[in-house]
Amino acid sequence: MGKANNPGNNSKLRGKVSVFHMLLILIGANLMLLFAPDLGLLNSILYIPDLYTWPATIGGFVLLIVGFRRFFKKS
């Protein structure tokens, strides 16, 4: 039988997931899905002018980028 590796013997570091950045990703994706011009879920139910939909979509895209930049942390 082979020997099991000790936890102190592993050279690979396990990454941790940032909960804050995960929330940023979820909020950004929801903004994009709800307010996308001509495709969003709220636009199919209600008429929302483009004055509100484009900034919300761009804001959601920015939140996605910021969230994915530091999603994984090396411990």
C-alpha positions in Angstrom: 0.0 0.0 0.0 1.2 3.5 -0.8 1.6 6.2 1.8 -0.9 9.0 2.0 0.4 12.5 1.4 0.5 14.7 4.5 -1.3 18.0 4.2 1.9 19.8 4.8 3.5 17.9 2.0 1.3 19.2 -0.8 2.9 21.8 -3.0 -0.3 23.0 -4.6 -2.2 25.8 -2.9 -6.0 25.6 -2.8 -7.8 28.7 -4.0 -10.6 30.3 -2.1 -13.7 31.9 -3.7 -14.5 35.4 -2.7 -18.2 35.7 -1.6 -18.3 39.4 -2.3 -17.1 39.0 -5.8 -19.6 36.2 -6.3 -22.4 38.6 -5.3 -21.1 41.2 -7.7 -21.2 38.6 -10.5 -24.8 37.6 -9.6 -26.0 41.2 -9.4 -24.3 42.2 -12.7 -25.9 39.2 -14.5 -29.3 40.0 -13.1 -29.1 43.6 -14.2 -28.1 42.5 -17.7 -30.9 39.9 -18.0 -33.6 42.2 -16.6 -32.8 45.4 -18.4 -31.2 44.4 -21.7 -32.8 46.6 -24.5 -35.3 44.7 -26.6 -34.3 41.3 -24.9 -34.6 41.8 -21.2 -37.3 40.1 -19.1 -38.7 43.4 -17.7 -38.8 44.9 -21.2 -41.0 42.0 -22.4 -43.5 42.7 -19.6 -43.3 46.5 -19.3 -42.1 49.3 -21.5 -38.9 50.7 -20.1 -37.3 53.5 -22.1 -33.8 53.2 -23.4 -32.7 56.0 -21.1 -32.8 53.5 -18.3 -32.0 50.2 -20.0 -28.6 51.1 -21.5 -27.0 52.4 -18.3 -28.3 49.4 -16.4 -26.9 47.0 -19.0 -23.5 48.7 -19.0 -23.5 48.8 -15.2 -24.2 45.1 -15.1 -21.4 44.4 -17.6 -19.0 46.5 -15.4 -20.1 44.6 -12.3 -19.4 41.3 -14.1 -15.9 42.4 -15.1 -15.1 43.6 -11.6 -16.5 40.5 -10.1 -14.5 38.1 -12.3 -11.2 39.9 -11.8 -10.6 38.7 -8.3 -13.1 35.8 -8.0 -10.4 33.3 -6.9 -8.0 34.1 -4.1 -4.8 32.2 -3.6 -4.5 31.3 0.1 
